[in-house]
């Protein structure tokens, strides 16, 4: 009997020892295990206490990269000119008895004297101006048989005739070419849509043509438009990131429970950085669905083109706004002479309204455009009221042999009905003569008369159109 109890006791002791050994080994392994796959924990990690969500990364739209001179006429004088009955000239010869006759418009009628046997023929004049000053003048403008034009001093003042003495000079070789004002590629800015979407107002207003903006101004919002497939793909990626963040948190909590793990602190920090990266990705994906894209000005200037409206759907790459800096404009000209860009010394431009622009040569292309070489010039001191695509005439001075001639202002040159160019010479105080000439350009203000003209002459610079209308 005693033997049976002894065997039972020994058996129980052996089982208890084995069970105790296995339990202790399993419990001790929980805190010594070095396997990287530790499993997951249901506890919240202490080192990751309600950290704020990472701010969403703003998605901004990426900026994308872009004739002939008419002389100024005296419109006021022409507007006043109306054909009226000719006024007879005042009597020049003294009457009998030593009395001097006054003009008919200033004196009372007097008994007419017998006509002198040698009387001056009355000129045939058909050009008159209804002006109080001319009504007091006995003589009227008319054209003499020799081609000269008689213009009284008083009439010259009414029509604003001005003259200048032409000078014989030698100037470099000069040529003229048509051109137009264009946008400076380095200062212009195009605002385009980065993706399909709808335009929305910014600050309660939509930009308009002519509005001045500064760099960084908010112009409009672009709310992206996603298809059902694109939206489903984004939502699936968002859910995947949420699951990965949750799993990383549980791994971090498990590492915080286990004490004796190799590089435990480094592994916890690695998981924390991984969680922050996934949070940023999650914020970007959510912003691509809900947050609109800001369209801002990338340069100072004037809104020159608006090709959309608020609420309009635009495709990716559509140009919405065009901003131009009016103080930095270019002039492009068409040259028909090969190699001219290598011989340019200086250049000026003349607008249709008579303004002169100083130009600085930038460069010329080698590829023909409409059978011409494009040349680019920068406008020096660009006036603020210049407009893009305005036609101009570019006068370019080049290296080469000089040409000698009479230098006269461009305003002194006029054209006849058959297209010939002429200038008016002032022969005397009241006599003017027209000369048909050949011209070469000097710059935007002066031309060179190459026709053989001897000596120095006084050239009419203002009122040339009035002289050409005298019959």
MIVEXSE-528267 format. One record per residue (C-alpha): residue in three letters; x negated, y negated, z negated. Coordinates in Angstrom, 1 decimal, decimal comma. Last residue first. Layout:
N
+-----+--------+--------+--------+
|  aa |   east |  north |     up |
+-----+--------+--------+--------+
| ALA |      X |      Y |      Z |
...
+-----+--------+--------+--------+
***
This chain:
471
+-----+--------+--------+--------+
|  aa |   east |  north |     up |
+-----+--------+--------+--------+
| UNK |    5,5 | -124,5 |  107,0 |
| UNK |    4,3 | -124,3 |  103,4 |
| UNK |    4,8 | -120,8 |  102,0 |
| UNK |    1,1 | -119,9 |  102,1 |
| UNK |    0,2 | -122,8 |   99,9 |
| UNK |    2,6 | -121,7 |   97,2 |
| UNK |    1,1 | -118,2 |   97,1 |
| UNK |   -2,3 | -119,7 |   96,5 |
| UNK |   -1,1 | -121,6 |   93,4 |
| UNK |   -4,0 | -120,8 |   91,2 |
| UNK |   -7,6 | -120,0 |   92,3 |
| UNK |   -8,1 | -122,4 |   95,2 |
| UNK |  -11,7 | -122,2 |   96,4 |
| UNK |  -14,1 | -125,2 |   96,6 |
| UNK |  -16,8 | -124,5 |   99,1 |
| UNK |  -20,5 | -124,0 |   99,1 |
| UNK |  -22,4 | -123,7 |  102,3 |
| UNK |  -21,8 | -121,4 |  105,3 |
| UNK |  -19,2 | -118,7 |  105,2 |
| UNK |  -20,2 | -115,4 |  107,0 |
| UNK |  -17,7 | -112,9 |  105,7 |
| UNK |  -18,9 | -110,9 |  102,7 |
| UNK |  -16,7 | -112,5 |  100,2 |
| UNK |  -17,4 | -110,9 |   96,8 |
| UNK |  -14,7 | -110,2 |   94,3 |
| UNK |  -14,3 | -111,2 |   90,6 |
| UNK |  -12,1 | -110,3 |   87,6 |
| UNK |  -11,9 | -106,5 |   87,5 |
| UNK |  -15,5 | -106,1 |   88,8 |
| UNK |  -17,5 | -106,9 |   91,9 |
| UNK |  -15,1 | -105,7 |   94,6 |
| UNK |  -16,0 | -106,2 |   98,3 |
| UNK |  -14,1 | -108,6 |  100,5 |
| UNK |  -13,7 | -109,5 |  104,2 |
| UNK |  -12,3 | -112,9 |  104,9 |
| UNK |   -9,5 | -114,8 |  106,7 |
| UNK |   -9,9 | -118,4 |  105,7 |
| UNK |   -7,0 | -120,8 |  104,9 |
| UNK |   -7,5 | -124,6 |  104,9 |
| UNK |   -6,3 | -127,2 |  102,3 |
| UNK |   -5,9 | -131,0 |  102,5 |
| UNK |   -4,8 | -133,3 |   99,7 |
| UNK |   -8,0 | -134,2 |   97,8 |
| UNK |  -10,2 | -132,9 |  100,6 |
| UNK |  -11,2 | -129,6 |  102,2 |
| UNK |   -9,8 | -127,3 |   99,5 |
| UNK |  -10,4 | -123,8 |  100,7 |
| UNK |   -7,8 | -121,1 |  100,6 |
| UNK |   -8,6 | -117,4 |  100,6 |
| UNK |   -7,4 | -114,7 |  103,0 |
| UNK |   -6,9 | -111,0 |  103,2 |
| UNK |   -5,2 | -109,4 |  106,2 |
| UNK |   -2,2 | -107,2 |  105,7 |
| UNK |   -0,1 | -108,4 |  108,7 |
| UNK |    2,2 | -110,4 |  106,4 |
| UNK |   -0,8 | -112,2 |  104,9 |
| UNK |   -2,6 | -111,2 |  101,8 |
| UNK |   -3,9 | -113,3 |   98,9 |
| UNK |   -7,2 | -113,7 |   97,2 |
| UNK |   -7,7 | -116,6 |   94,7 |
| UNK |   -6,6 | -114,5 |   91,7 |
| UNK |   -9,5 | -112,1 |   92,4 |
| UNK |  -12,0 | -114,8 |   91,4 |
| UNK |  -14,6 | -115,8 |   94,0 |
| UNK |  -18,3 | -114,8 |   94,5 |
| UNK |  -19,6 | -115,7 |   98,0 |
| UNK |  -21,9 | -113,1 |   99,4 |
| UNK |  -25,0 | -111,1 |   99,0 |
| UNK |  -25,0 | -107,3 |   98,5 |
| UNK |  -27,5 | -105,5 |   96,3 |
| UNK |  -29,2 | -102,2 |   97,3 |
| UNK |  -28,3 |  -99,2 |   95,0 |
| UNK |  -27,3 |  -98,2 |   91,5 |
| UNK |  -23,6 |  -98,3 |   91,0 |
| UNK |  -20,9 | -100,8 |   89,8 |
| UNK |  -17,5 |  -99,3 |   89,3 |
| UNK |  -14,2 | -101,1 |   89,7 |
| UNK |  -11,3 |  -99,1 |   88,4 |
| UNK |   -7,7 | -100,1 |   89,5 |
| UNK |   -5,1 |  -99,1 |   86,9 |
| UNK |   -1,9 |  -97,0 |   86,7 |
| UNK |   -0,3 |  -96,7 |   83,3 |
| UNK |   -0,1 |  -92,9 |   82,4 |
| UNK |   -0,3 |  -93,6 |   78,7 |
| UNK |    0,7 |  -97,1 |   77,4 |
| UNK |   -1,5 | -100,0 |   76,4 |
| UNK |    0,1 | -102,3 |   73,7 |
| UNK |   -2,6 | -101,8 |   71,1 |
| UNK |   -5,4 | -103,2 |   73,3 |
| UNK |   -8,4 | -100,7 |   73,6 |
| UNK |  -11,6 | -102,3 |   72,4 |
| UNK |  -13,7 | -100,3 |   74,8 |
| UNK |  -11,6 |  -98,0 |   77,0 |
| UNK |  -13,4 |  -94,7 |   77,5 |
| UNK |  -14,1 |  -93,6 |   81,0 |
| UNK |  -13,5 |  -90,2 |   82,7 |
| UNK |  -14,2 |  -89,4 |   86,4 |
| UNK |  -12,3 |  -86,8 |   88,3 |
| UNK |  -13,8 |  -85,8 |   91,7 |
| UNK |  -11,3 |  -85,9 |   94,5 |
| UNK |   -9,7 |  -83,5 |   97,0 |
| UNK |   -6,6 |  -83,1 |   94,9 |
| UNK |   -8,8 |  -82,1 |   91,9 |
| UNK |  -12,3 |  -81,2 |   93,0 |
| UNK |  -14,5 |  -79,3 |   90,5 |
| UNK |  -17,7 |  -81,1 |   89,4 |
| UNK |  -16,3 |  -83,1 |   86,6 |
| UNK |  -17,3 |  -86,6 |   85,6 |
| UNK |  -18,6 |  -88,1 |   82,3 |
| UNK |  -18,0 |  -90,6 |   79,6 |
| UNK |  -18,5 |  -94,0 |   81,4 |
| UNK |  -17,7 |  -97,0 |   79,2 |
| UNK |  -14,9 |  -99,2 |   80,2 |
| UNK |  -14,0 | -102,9 |   79,6 |
| UNK |  -10,3 | -103,5 |   80,4 |
| UNK |   -9,1 | -106,6 |   82,3 |
| UNK |   -5,4 | -107,6 |   82,3 |
| UNK |   -3,7 | -108,7 |   85,5 |
| UNK |   -0,2 | -107,2 |   84,9 |
| UNK |   -0,9 | -104,2 |   87,1 |
| UNK |   -4,0 | -103,3 |   85,1 |
| UNK |   -7,6 | -104,0 |   86,1 |
| UNK |  -10,4 | -101,7 |   85,0 |
| UNK |  -14,1 | -102,2 |   84,4 |
| UNK |  -17,2 | -100,1 |   85,1 |
| UNK |  -20,9 | -100,2 |   84,5 |
| UNK |  -24,0 |  -98,5 |   85,8 |
| UNK |  -22,7 |  -95,4 |   87,7 |
| UNK |  -25,3 |  -93,6 |   89,9 |
| UNK |  -25,0 |  -90,0 |   88,7 |
| UNK |  -21,3 |  -90,0 |   88,6 |
| UNK |  -21,2 |  -90,9 |   92,3 |
| UNK |  -22,7 |  -87,6 |   93,3 |
| UNK |  -20,1 |  -86,9 |   96,0 |
| UNK |  -17,9 |  -89,8 |   97,0 |
| UNK |  -14,2 |  -89,5 |   96,8 |
| UNK |  -13,8 |  -90,6 |   93,2 |
| UNK |  -10,5 |  -90,3 |   91,3 |
| UNK |  -10,3 |  -92,2 |   88,0 |
| UNK |   -9,4 |  -91,2 |   84,5 |
| UNK |   -9,1 |  -93,9 |   81,8 |
| UNK |   -9,3 |  -93,0 |   78,2 |
| UNK |   -7,6 |  -94,1 |   75,0 |
| UNK |   -8,7 |  -94,6 |   71,4 |
| UNK |   -6,8 |  -97,5 |   69,7 |
| UNK |   -3,4 |  -96,1 |   70,7 |
| UNK |   -3,9 |  -92,8 |   68,7 |
| UNK |   -1,4 |  -90,4 |   70,2 |
| UNK |    0,8 |  -87,9 |   68,4 |
| UNK |    2,8 |  -85,3 |   70,3 |
| UNK |    5,6 |  -83,5 |   68,5 |
| UNK |    7,5 |  -80,1 |   69,0 |
| UNK |    5,2 |  -78,3 |   71,4 |
| UNK |    6,5 |  -74,7 |   71,6 |
| UNK |    3,9 |  -72,0 |   70,9 |
| UNK |    6,3 |  -69,7 |   69,1 |
| UNK |    9,8 |  -70,3 |   70,2 |
| UNK |   12,1 |  -73,0 |   69,0 |
| UNK |   15,6 |  -72,9 |   67,5 |
| UNK |   17,0 |  -76,4 |   67,0 |
| UNK |   18,3 |  -77,4 |   63,6 |
| UNK |   16,7 |  -80,9 |   63,8 |
| UNK |   15,8 |  -81,8 |   67,3 |
| UNK |   13,1 |  -80,9 |   69,7 |
| UNK |   10,7 |  -82,4 |   72,4 |
| UNK |    9,6 |  -85,5 |   70,5 |
| UNK |    6,8 |  -87,4 |   72,4 |
| UNK |    4,7 |  -90,4 |   71,6 |
| UNK |    4,6 |  -90,2 |   67,8 |
| UNK |    2,1 |  -92,9 |   67,1 |
| UNK |   -1,3 |  -92,5 |   65,5 |
| UNK |   -3,3 |  -91,2 |   62,5 |
| UNK |   -4,3 |  -87,5 |   62,7 |
| UNK |   -3,2 |  -84,0 |   61,6 |
| UNK |    0,4 |  -84,8 |   61,1 |
| UNK |    2,3 |  -82,2 |   59,1 |
| UNK |    4,7 |  -79,3 |   59,9 |
| UNK |    5,4 |  -77,4 |   56,7 |
| UNK |    6,5 |  -73,7 |   57,1 |
| UNK |    9,7 |  -72,6 |   55,4 |
| UNK |    9,7 |  -70,3 |   52,2 |
| UNK |   12,1 |  -67,4 |   52,0 |
| UNK |   10,8 |  -64,6 |   54,3 |
| UNK |    7,1 |  -65,4 |   54,7 |
| UNK |    7,1 |  -66,6 |   51,1 |
| UNK |    8,0 |  -63,1 |   49,9 |
| UNK |    5,2 |  -61,5 |   51,9 |
| UNK |    2,7 |  -64,1 |   50,6 |
| UNK |    3,8 |  -63,6 |   47,0 |
| UNK |    3,4 |  -59,8 |   47,2 |
| UNK |   -0,1 |  -60,1 |   48,6 |
| UNK |   -1,0 |  -62,3 |   45,7 |
| UNK |    0,5 |  -59,8 |   43,2 |
| UNK |   -1,5 |  -57,0 |   44,9 |
| UNK |   -4,7 |  -58,9 |   44,3 |
| UNK |   -3,8 |  -59,6 |   40,7 |
| UNK |   -3,1 |  -55,9 |   40,1 |
| UNK |   -6,5 |  -54,9 |   41,6 |
| UNK |   -8,3 |  -57,4 |   39,4 |
| UNK |   -6,6 |  -55,8 |   36,3 |
| UNK |   -7,5 |  -52,3 |   37,5 |
| UNK |  -11,1 |  -53,2 |   37,7 |
| UNK |  -11,1 |  -54,9 |   34,3 |
| UNK |   -9,7 |  -51,7 |   32,7 |
| UNK |  -12,3 |  -49,6 |   34,4 |
| UNK |  -15,1 |  -51,8 |   33,2 |
| UNK |  -13,9 |  -51,7 |   29,6 |
| UNK |  -13,7 |  -47,8 |   29,7 |
| UNK |  -17,2 |  -47,3 |   31,2 |
| UNK |  -17,3 |  -43,7 |   29,8 |
| UNK |  -14,2 |  -42,8 |   27,8 |
| UNK |  -14,0 |  -42,4 |   24,0 |
| UNK |  -11,0 |  -44,5 |   23,1 |
| UNK |   -8,1 |  -43,3 |   25,2 |
| UNK |   -5,0 |  -45,4 |   24,6 |
| UNK |   -6,3 |  -48,5 |   26,4 |
| UNK |   -7,1 |  -46,3 |   29,4 |
| UNK |   -3,5 |  -45,0 |   29,5 |
| UNK |   -2,2 |  -48,6 |   29,5 |
| UNK |   -4,4 |  -49,5 |   32,4 |
| UNK |   -3,1 |  -46,5 |   34,4 |
| UNK |    0,4 |  -47,5 |   33,6 |
| UNK |   -0,2 |  -51,0 |   34,8 |
| UNK |   -1,7 |  -49,7 |   38,0 |
| UNK |    1,5 |  -47,6 |   38,7 |
| UNK |    3,7 |  -50,6 |   38,3 |
| UNK |    1,5 |  -52,7 |   40,7 |
| UNK |    1,5 |  -49,9 |   43,2 |
| UNK |    5,3 |  -49,6 |   43,1 |
| UNK |    5,8 |  -53,4 |   43,6 |
| UNK |    3,3 |  -53,3 |   46,5 |
| UNK |    5,3 |  -50,6 |   48,2 |
| UNK |    8,5 |  -52,5 |   47,7 |
| UNK |    7,0 |  -55,6 |   49,3 |
| UNK |    5,7 |  -53,5 |   52,2 |
| UNK |    9,2 |  -52,0 |   52,7 |
| UNK |   10,8 |  -55,5 |   52,6 |
| UNK |    8,3 |  -56,7 |   55,3 |
| UNK |    9,1 |  -53,8 |   57,6 |
| UNK |   12,8 |  -54,3 |   57,1 |
| UNK |   12,5 |  -58,0 |   58,0 |
| UNK |   10,5 |  -57,2 |   61,1 |
| UNK |   13,0 |  -54,6 |   62,3 |
| UNK |   16,0 |  -56,9 |   61,6 |
| UNK |   14,4 |  -59,7 |   63,5 |
| UNK |   12,8 |  -62,6 |   61,7 |
| UNK |   13,4 |  -66,4 |   62,2 |
| UNK |   10,9 |  -68,6 |   60,4 |
| UNK |   12,1 |  -71,9 |   58,8 |
| UNK |   10,0 |  -74,7 |   60,4 |
| UNK |   10,0 |  -77,8 |   58,3 |
| UNK |    9,5 |  -81,4 |   59,5 |
| UNK |    7,2 |  -84,4 |   59,7 |
| UNK |    5,2 |  -84,3 |   56,4 |
| UNK |    2,4 |  -87,0 |   56,6 |
| UNK |   -1,1 |  -85,6 |   56,2 |
| UNK |   -2,8 |  -88,0 |   58,6 |
| UNK |   -0,8 |  -91,1 |   59,1 |
| UNK |    2,3 |  -91,7 |   61,1 |
| UNK |    3,7 |  -94,5 |   63,3 |
| UNK |    7,1 |  -93,9 |   64,8 |
| UNK |    7,3 |  -94,7 |   68,5 |
| UNK |    9,4 |  -91,6 |   69,4 |
| UNK |   11,4 |  -90,3 |   66,5 |
| UNK |   10,5 |  -88,1 |   63,5 |
| UNK |   13,5 |  -86,4 |   61,7 |
| UNK |   14,8 |  -87,9 |   58,5 |
| UNK |   15,9 |  -86,6 |   55,0 |
| UNK |   12,4 |  -86,3 |   53,6 |
| UNK |   11,8 |  -83,4 |   55,9 |
| UNK |   14,6 |  -82,1 |   58,1 |
| UNK |   14,7 |  -78,5 |   59,4 |
| UNK |   13,6 |  -76,8 |   62,6 |
| UNK |   14,6 |  -73,2 |   63,2 |
| UNK |   12,2 |  -70,4 |   63,8 |
| UNK |   10,0 |  -68,4 |   66,2 |
| UNK |    6,3 |  -68,6 |   65,3 |
| UNK |    3,4 |  -71,0 |   65,0 |
| UNK |    5,5 |  -73,9 |   66,3 |
| UNK |    3,4 |  -76,7 |   67,9 |
| UNK |    2,2 |  -80,1 |   66,7 |
| UNK |    0,0 |  -81,6 |   69,4 |
| UNK |   -2,7 |  -84,0 |   68,4 |
| UNK |   -4,5 |  -86,7 |   70,4 |
| UNK |   -7,8 |  -88,2 |   69,1 |
| UNK |  -10,5 |  -85,9 |   70,6 |
| UNK |   -8,6 |  -85,4 |   73,9 |
| UNK |   -8,3 |  -89,2 |   74,4 |
| UNK |   -5,0 |  -89,6 |   76,1 |
| UNK |   -4,8 |  -91,0 |   79,7 |
| UNK |   -4,7 |  -94,4 |   81,4 |
| UNK |   -4,6 |  -94,2 |   85,2 |
| UNK |   -7,0 |  -94,4 |   88,1 |
| UNK |   -7,5 |  -95,6 |   91,6 |
| UNK |  -11,0 |  -96,2 |   92,9 |
| UNK |  -13,0 |  -99,4 |   93,7 |
| UNK |  -16,6 |  -99,5 |   94,7 |
| UNK |  -19,6 | -101,7 |   93,9 |
| UNK |  -23,1 | -102,0 |   95,1 |
| UNK |  -25,0 | -104,4 |   93,0 |
| UNK |  -24,4 | -108,2 |   93,2 |
| UNK |  -26,3 | -111,0 |   95,0 |
| UNK |  -24,8 | -114,4 |   94,6 |
| UNK |  -23,4 | -117,3 |   96,6 |
| UNK |  -21,2 | -119,3 |   94,3 |
| UNK |  -17,6 | -120,5 |   94,9 |
| UNK |  -16,5 | -123,8 |   93,3 |
| UNK |  -13,3 | -123,4 |   91,5 |
| UNK |   -9,8 | -124,7 |   92,2 |
| UNK |   -6,4 | -125,0 |   90,4 |
| UNK |   -3,0 | -125,7 |   91,8 |
| UNK |   -0,3 | -126,0 |   89,1 |
| UNK |    2,7 | -126,2 |   91,4 |
| UNK |    3,9 | -129,5 |   90,0 |
| UNK |    0,4 | -130,8 |   89,7 |
| UNK |   -0,3 | -130,0 |   93,3 |
| UNK |    2,9 | -131,7 |   94,3 |
| UNK |    1,8 | -134,9 |   92,6 |
| UNK |   -1,5 | -134,7 |   94,4 |
| UNK |    0,2 | -134,4 |   97,8 |
| UNK |   -0,3 | -131,1 |   99,7 |
| UNK |   -1,1 | -131,2 |  103,4 |
| UNK |   -1,9 | -127,8 |  104,8 |
| UNK |   -4,5 | -127,2 |  107,5 |
| UNK |   -3,7 | -125,2 |  110,6 |
| UNK |   -4,8 | -127,7 |  113,2 |
| UNK |   -1,1 | -128,6 |  113,9 |
| UNK |   -0,6 | -129,7 |  110,4 |
| UNK |    1,3 | -127,8 |  107,8 |
| UNK |    3,6 | -129,7 |  105,4 |
| UNK |    3,9 | -130,7 |  101,8 |
| UNK |    6,1 | -133,8 |  101,2 |
| UNK |    5,2 | -137,5 |  101,3 |
| UNK |    7,5 | -140,2 |   99,8 |
| UNK |    7,1 | -138,9 |   96,3 |
| UNK |    9,8 | -139,9 |   93,8 |
| UNK |   11,9 | -136,8 |   94,5 |
| UNK |    8,8 | -134,8 |   93,9 |
| UNK |    8,7 | -135,8 |   90,2 |
| UNK |   12,3 | -135,1 |   89,6 |
| UNK |   12,0 | -131,6 |   91,1 |
| UNK |   14,2 | -130,0 |   93,7 |
| UNK |   11,3 | -128,6 |   95,7 |
| UNK |   10,9 | -129,0 |   99,4 |
| UNK |    9,4 | -126,9 |  102,2 |
| UNK |   11,0 | -127,7 |  105,6 |
| UNK |    8,8 | -130,5 |  106,7 |
| UNK |    8,6 | -132,0 |  110,1 |
| UNK |    6,4 | -135,0 |  109,8 |
| UNK |    7,8 | -138,5 |  110,7 |
| UNK |    5,7 | -140,0 |  113,5 |
| UNK |    3,6 | -142,9 |  112,4 |
| UNK |    4,7 | -146,1 |  114,1 |
| UNK |    2,8 | -148,1 |  116,6 |
| UNK |    5,4 | -150,4 |  118,3 |
| UNK |    6,6 | -151,4 |  114,8 |
| UNK |   10,3 | -151,0 |  114,2 |
| UNK |   12,3 | -154,2 |  113,7 |
| UNK |   12,8 | -154,8 |  110,1 |
| UNK |   15,7 | -153,2 |  108,2 |
| UNK |   17,5 | -155,5 |  105,8 |
| UNK |   17,0 | -154,2 |  102,2 |
| UNK |   18,7 | -151,3 |  100,5 |
| UNK |   18,0 | -151,2 |   96,8 |
| UNK |   14,7 | -149,8 |   95,6 |
| UNK |   13,4 | -146,6 |   94,0 |
| UNK |   14,7 | -143,7 |   96,3 |
| UNK |   14,1 | -145,8 |   99,4 |
| UNK |   10,4 | -146,3 |   98,6 |
| UNK |    9,5 | -149,9 |   98,0 |
| UNK |    8,7 | -152,4 |  100,8 |
| UNK |    5,8 | -154,8 |  100,3 |
| UNK |    6,5 | -158,5 |  101,0 |
| UNK |    3,8 | -160,5 |  102,9 |
| UNK |    6,3 | -162,5 |  105,0 |
| UNK |    6,9 | -159,7 |  107,4 |
| UNK |    6,8 | -156,3 |  105,9 |
| UNK |    3,6 | -154,5 |  104,7 |
| UNK |    2,9 | -151,2 |  106,4 |
| UNK |    3,3 | -148,0 |  104,3 |
| UNK |    7,0 | -147,5 |  104,3 |
| UNK |    8,0 | -144,6 |  102,1 |
| UNK |    8,3 | -141,2 |  103,6 |
| UNK |   11,8 | -139,9 |  104,5 |
| UNK |   13,0 | -137,2 |  102,1 |
| UNK |   13,6 | -133,8 |  103,8 |
| UNK |   17,0 | -132,2 |  103,1 |
| UNK |   16,8 | -129,4 |  100,6 |
| UNK |   15,3 | -126,0 |  100,5 |
| UNK |   15,0 | -124,7 |   97,0 |
| UNK |   11,7 | -124,2 |   95,0 |
| UNK |   12,4 | -124,1 |   91,2 |
| UNK |   12,0 | -120,4 |   90,9 |
| UNK |    8,8 | -120,5 |   93,0 |
| UNK |    7,2 | -123,0 |   90,6 |
| UNK |    8,2 | -120,9 |   87,6 |
| UNK |    7,0 | -117,7 |   89,2 |
| UNK |    3,5 | -119,1 |   89,7 |
| UNK |    2,0 | -115,9 |   91,0 |
| UNK |   -0,2 | -113,5 |   89,1 |
| UNK |   -2,2 | -111,4 |   91,6 |
| UNK |   -1,1 | -107,7 |   92,0 |
| UNK |   -3,9 | -105,2 |   91,5 |
| UNK |   -3,3 | -101,9 |   93,3 |
| UNK |   -2,1 |  -99,3 |   91,7 |
| UNK |   -3,9 |  -81,9 |   74,4 |
| UNK |   -5,3 |  -78,8 |   70,8 |
| UNK |   -3,3 |  -77,1 |   68,3 |
| UNK |   -2,9 |  -77,7 |   64,6 |
| UNK |   -2,2 |  -74,5 |   62,7 |
| UNK |    1,2 |  -74,4 |   60,8 |
| UNK |    0,9 |  -73,9 |   57,1 |
| UNK |    1,5 |  -70,9 |   55,0 |
| UNK |    1,2 |  -71,7 |   51,3 |
| UNK |   -0,1 |  -69,0 |   49,1 |
| UNK |    2,3 |  -68,1 |   46,4 |
| UNK |    1,2 |  -68,7 |   42,9 |
| UNK |    0,2 |  -65,7 |   40,9 |
| UNK |    2,8 |  -64,4 |   38,5 |
| UNK |    2,2 |  -65,3 |   34,9 |
| UNK |    0,7 |  -62,6 |   32,7 |
| UNK |    3,2 |  -61,0 |   30,4 |
| UNK |    0,6 |  -59,3 |   28,2 |
| UNK |   -1,9 |  -57,3 |   30,3 |
| UNK |   -4,7 |  -56,5 |   27,8 |
| UNK |   -2,2 |  -54,8 |   25,5 |
| UNK |   -1,0 |  -52,4 |   28,1 |
| UNK |    2,8 |  -51,6 |   27,9 |
| UNK |    3,4 |  -48,0 |   26,8 |
| UNK |    4,9 |  -45,2 |   28,9 |
| UNK |    1,5 |  -43,8 |   29,9 |
| UNK |    0,2 |  -42,3 |   33,1 |
| UNK |   -2,4 |  -39,6 |   34,0 |
| UNK |   -6,1 |  -39,7 |   33,2 |
| UNK |   -7,4 |  -39,0 |   36,6 |
| UNK |  -10,9 |  -40,3 |   36,1 |
| UNK |  -12,0 |  -37,3 |   34,0 |
| UNK |  -14,1 |  -38,3 |   31,0 |
| UNK |  -12,1 |  -36,5 |   28,2 |
| UNK |  -13,2 |  -37,4 |   24,7 |
| UNK |  -10,0 |  -38,8 |   23,2 |
| UNK |   -7,4 |  -36,3 |   24,4 |
| UNK |  -10,0 |  -33,5 |   24,2 |
| UNK |  -10,0 |  -33,7 |   20,3 |
| UNK |   -6,3 |  -33,0 |   20,2 |
| UNK |   -6,7 |  -30,0 |   22,6 |
| UNK |   -9,7 |  -28,6 |   20,6 |
| UNK |   -7,9 |  -29,1 |   17,3 |
| UNK |   -4,9 |  -27,2 |   18,5 |
| UNK |   -7,0 |  -24,3 |   19,9 |
| UNK |   -9,0 |  -24,0 |   16,7 |
| UNK |   -6,0 |  -24,1 |   14,4 |
| UNK |   -4,2 |  -21,4 |   16,5 |
| UNK |   -7,3 |  -19,2 |   16,4 |
| UNK |   -7,8 |  -19,6 |   12,7 |
| UNK |   -4,1 |  -19,0 |   11,9 |
| UNK |   -4,1 |  -15,8 |   14,1 |
| UNK |   -7,3 |  -14,5 |   12,3 |
| UNK |   -5,8 |  -15,3 |    8,8 |
| UNK |   -2,5 |  -13,6 |    9,7 |
| UNK |   -4,4 |  -10,5 |   10,9 |
| UNK |   -6,5 |  -10,4 |    7,8 |
| UNK |   -3,5 |  -10,8 |    5,5 |
| UNK |   -1,6 |   -8,0 |    7,3 |
| UNK |   -4,6 |   -5,7 |    7,1 |
| UNK |   -5,0 |   -6,4 |    3,4 |
| UNK |   -1,3 |   -5,9 |    2,8 |
| UNK |   -1,4 |   -2,5 |    4,4 |
| UNK |   -4,5 |   -1,5 |    2,4 |
| UNK |   -2,8 |   -2,3 |   -0,8 |
| UNK |    0,0 |    0,0 |    0,0 |
+-----+--------+--------+--------+
***
